[in-house]
């Protein structure tokens, strides 16, 4: 049986170590939503902290696109 590999960010590129997609990739988003299912505010604070770090690591990327990548998907619906 295959073992699950966590989809975590490789820094400073902020690409997923498993699938290579921009982190947080779809599997990482699903895992984060599950982990923070009872604490959406905590998830947004965690992601905002990582967004701040990613902005420093990826200065050539548009900050608005990075904010979409890190935060928009996690807002309450």
N, C-alpha and C positions, 0 to 999 in steps of 0.2 A: 504494500500500500504506500503510495507516495506521501511524503511528509510535507506539510504546509510550510511554505517559506513566506515570511512576512515581507510585505511590499514597503520597504523603507527607503528613504532618500539617501542618495550618494552625494555627499557634499564635496566640492562646492558647486557641482553641476545641477543639483536638485532634480536628478533623474532617478527613477526607481531602480534599485539594485537588481530586481528580479525581471521586470518586463521592459525597462528602458524608457518608459513613457515619462512625461513631465510629472513630477510628484506634487501633490498627491494624485496618483493614478486611480482608476476606478476601484480596483481591489482595496487600495489603502483607504479610499473614501468610505467604502462599505464597512471596513474594519473599524474605522474611527467612529462612524455613526453607531455601530453596535457597542463600542466601548463607552461612548458618551451618551447612550440612549436616554439616560435620565438627567443629563446635564448639558444641554445645548449651549448654555452660556459658557461653561467651562471649555467646551470644544472650540468655540469661537475665540476665546482668550488664548488657548493653546495655539490655534492656527495663526492668530495675529502675531504671536511671538515668533513663530517660524517664518511668517511673511517678512517680518522685520529683518531676520537673519538672512533670508533669501535675497532681499533687496540689496543688502550689503555684498552678498556673494555674486549677484548677477546685475551689476550696475547698468549694463547695456540694454536690459529688457525694460519695456514700458511698465511703470509701476501700476498702472490701471489693469493691465493684462495679468500681472502677477497677483493683484488683489482678487481678480475674478478667479484665477486658478486656485488660490488658497482659501478664499472666504465665501464667495457668492454661493457656491453649491451647498454650503453648510447652514445657511440661514434657515430659520424655521419657516415652514410653509403652512 
